[in-house]
Amino acid sequence: MTDALRIGILGTAHIARSFTQAVRPSKRVMVTAVASRDIGKAQRFAEDTGIARHFGSYESLLADREIDAVYNPLPNSLHAEWSIQAVRAGKHVLCEKPLAATAAEARAMFDAARQHGVQLVEAYPYLAQPQTLKTRELLNAGAIGEARLIQGSFGFTLTDRDNIRLNPQLAGGALMDVGVYPVSLILILAKQRAKRVRAVAHWTAADERGAAGVDNALAATLEFASGLLAQVTCSFNCALHRQALIVGSAGVIQTTFLNHTTAEQPGTLKMRVGSGAKAVDCVIETTPINGFFAEAESFERLVREGPAHWTGATSEESIDIAMTLEALLRSARCGVAVEIA
């Protein structure tokens, strides 16, 4: 490999453009190519973003020996197929969240990566943020005692009814788009898989062919063997918000667990230490950074130096997340609690 990890991008979605622009200042990673099934789109994307090369098919990009790794921001339903194709081509893969539409797909993806000796990880920019790293550090140090309750919520108003986020064939829905963030945060902070979940949802209407709609809003409770209880809410029909509340036996942490932080929108933590009326409040400031940039550089260190240098989800955590998402949707559809084996 050259000094910088050379990344090729599958697709020309808006998030791919944001990722490319964010990592441009990095000396560790470099986006060197983009592919689209429409070569015109690939060419325009490359010209707009200053990428050196473009391809008219995903296969052509994967066959290029001058590409070390792939960023996969394709629709959710295509994550497994093209991530597996990429690892079979010997490419390391940074795959957008959710890693897969099902837990079975997630397992197959990691199996393929192990078989071909490459790294595959799920992209959650907030996990590379100093704000989230500090939250994990405080919990690991016992700053608020043992975690007893966690609440996580993320939502915004989606007005475009043709948006792919609402397409059931592409594994759309509020849970799979914004709900994955609080679900992943809860599981990673809990350091364990939930044993039982119960969810309720509001659904979009069936399409003209009678295919079921997707969840437009969802609320759920997660139960853990340790006694921890957690709650998740996510929505496409509410004001923009993103926040988590972590309540321990000896304190509380509030975080926005943002993907990207700036001087205008800093990654602060509000912490209360103590369990009674005399508890002490404080605000912890963290360094602002673009999450795509931080995540991409962490991914480069993972590839070159090993898993200890990766700040994101482990393969076990990503599989737990996929299992939990499946169970939540099943519970919401059936109206009953679902056990997670």
Order of alpha helices (4+ residues) and beta strands (2+ residues): beta-alpha-beta-alpha-beta-alpha-beta-alpha-beta-alpha-beta-alpha-beta-alpha-beta-beta-beta-beta-beta-beta-beta-alpha-alpha-beta
